[in-house]
């Protein structure tokens, strides 16, 4: 596998930037090269955010935004109907979406594999808030198989402690188990 590119779309407070950091750490745990960086408009809760992750077997030298992603991770269901979210998605692209309303509609002709999870429900049940980052990373692992669930779980203590760690471990595991993957 060459280097792969992932673009994360969310809103401030949902954890897209945190997810980016944790994904890079999980890829590195597996001995892969990985890099990530966020892009903010106005930095406030609820404002659109985009984050970018590159990983692969070769060193990552490119530091630009990702214009032609292999995978999209959409943290906010309201963004699923925005054409700009799908801009540049490569043919045979993968979509990982936080939604309950996916009814087989085709968002983009390049989407070939879709993983859906009700990450808001999971986050509310486990954390008591709508920070869906760890659930979405679990859903990403279940949909793509590009990173192992165990690798994600092993890096979580670097980000959380105590009860919050336990809750985020459950969010990640539920995201992995509760994701429905469709072609």
C-alpha positions in Angstrom: 0.0 0.0 0.0 1.3 3.4 -0.9 0.5 6.5 1.3 -3.2 7.0 2.0 -5.0 10.3 2.6 -7.9 10.9 4.9 -10.0 14.0 5.3 -12.0 14.6 8.5 -15.0 16.9 8.5 -16.7 18.1 11.7 -17.8 21.0 13.8 -15.8 22.5 16.7 -16.3 20.5 19.8 -17.0 17.1 18.1 -13.4 15.9 18.3 -12.2 15.8 14.7 -8.9 17.4 15.6 -8.5 15.0 18.6 -9.4 12.1 16.3 -6.7 13.2 13.9 -4.1 13.2 16.7 -5.1 9.8 17.9 -5.2 8.3 14.4 -1.6 9.4 13.7 -0.5 7.9 17.0 -2.3 4.6 16.3 -0.7 4.4 12.8 2.7 5.1 14.3 2.1 2.4 16.9 1.8 0.0 14.0 5.1 1.2 12.6 3.6 3.2 9.8 4.6 6.7 8.8 1.8 9.2 9.6 1.2 12.9 9.9 -1.8 15.0 10.5 -2.8 18.7 10.8 -6.0 20.6 11.4 -7.6 23.5 9.4 -9.8 25.9 11.2 -12.0 28.7 10.0 -13.1 30.6 13.1 -12.0 28.7 16.2 -15.3 28.3 18.1 -17.6 25.5 19.2 -19.9 24.6 16.3 -17.7 26.2 13.5 -16.8 23.9 10.7 -13.4 22.2 11.1 -11.4 20.0 8.8 -8.4 17.8 9.7 -6.1 15.8 7.5 -4.3 12.5 8.0 -1.7 10.9 5.8 -0.2 7.5 6.5 1.6 4.7 4.8 4.8 2.7 4.4 6.9 5.6 3.0 7.9 8.8 4.8 5.3 11.6 4.6 6.9 14.8 3.2 3.8 16.5 1.9 2.4 19.2 4.3 -0.6 20.5 2.2 -4.3 20.1 2.7 -5.7 16.9 1.3 -7.5 17.7 -2.0 -7.9 14.1 -3.2 -8.7 11.9 -0.2 -9.0 8.1 -0.2 -11.3 8.3 2.7 -13.7 10.8 4.3 -14.8 10.8 7.9 -17.8 13.0 8.5 -18.4 13.7 12.2 -21.6 15.8 11.8 -24.6 14.4 10.1 -25.6 17.8 8.7 -22.5 17.9 6.6 -23.4 14.7 4.7 -25.5 16.7 2.2 -22.8 19.3 1.5 -21.2 18.7 -2.0 -17.9 20.3 -0.8 -17.4 17.5 1.7 -17.0 15.0 -1.2 -14.8 17.3 -3.3 -11.9 15.4 -4.8 -12.8 12.0 -3.3 -10.8 9.4 -5.3 -12.7 6.7 -7.2 -13.3 3.7 -4.9 -13.4 6.2 -2.0 -14.5 5.3 1.5 -17.0 7.3 3.6 -17.2 6.8 7.4 -20.3 8.8 8.6 -21.9 9.6 11.9 -25.5 9.3 11.0 -28.7 7.4 11.7 -30.5 8.6 8.5 -28.4 6.9 5.8 -30.9 5.2 3.6 -28.7 4.1 0.7 -28.6 7.5 -0.9 -25.6 8.0 -3.1 -23.8 11.2 -2.0 -21.0 10.9 -4.6 -20.3 8.5 -7.4 -16.8 7.9 -6.1 -18.1 6.5 -2.7 -17.7 2.7 -3.0 -17.7 1.7 0.7 -19.6 3.3 3.5 -19.5 2.8 7.2 -22.2 4.3 9.3 -22.5 4.6 13.1 -24.7 6.5 15.4 -21.7 8.1 17.2 -23.8 10.8 18.9 -25.9 8.1 20.6 -22.8 6.2 21.7 -21.0 9.4 23.0 -24.1 10.5 24.9 -24.5 7.1 26.5 -20.9 6.7 27.4 -19.6 10.2 27.9 -22.7 12.3 28.5 -21.7 14.7 25.7 -21.5 14.7 21.9 -17.7 14.4 21.6 -17.7 11.6 19.0 -13.9 11.4 18.3 -13.2 7.9 19.8 -16.4 6.4 18.5 -15.5 7.6 15.0 -12.0 6.3 15.1 -13.5 2.9 16.0 -15.9 3.2 13.1 -13.0 4.1 10.8 -11.1 1.0 11.9 -14.1 -1.2 11.3 -14.8 0.2 7.9 -11.3 0.4 6.4 -9.2 -2.2 8.3 -6.3 0.3 7.8 -5.6 0.3 11.5 -6.2 -2.3 14.2 -8.7 -1.7 17.0 -6.0 -2.8 19.5 -3.6 -0.2 18.2 -6.2 2.5 18.8 -7.0 1.2 22.3 -3.3 1.1 23.2 -2.8 4.8 22.5 -5.8 6.1 24.4 -4.0 6.3 27.8 -1.8 9.0 26.2 -5.0 11.1 25.8 -7.3 10.2 28.7 -7.0 9.0 32.3 -9.2 7.3 34.9 -12.9 7.1 34.3 -12.6 9.2 31.1 -10.2 6.7 29.7 -12.6 3.8 30.5 -15.5 5.7 28.9 -13.5 6.5 25.7 -12.3 2.9 25.5 -16.0 1.8 25.5 -16.8 4.5 22.8 -14.0 3.2 20.6 -15.1 -0.4 21.0 -18.7 0.4 20.4 -17.8 2.5 17.3 -16.0 -0.5 16.0 -18.7 -3.1 16.8 -21.8 -0.9 16.0 -20.6 0.3 12.5 -22.7 -1.0 9.6 -20.5 -1.3 6.5 -22.1 -1.2 3.1 -21.0 -1.2 -0.5 
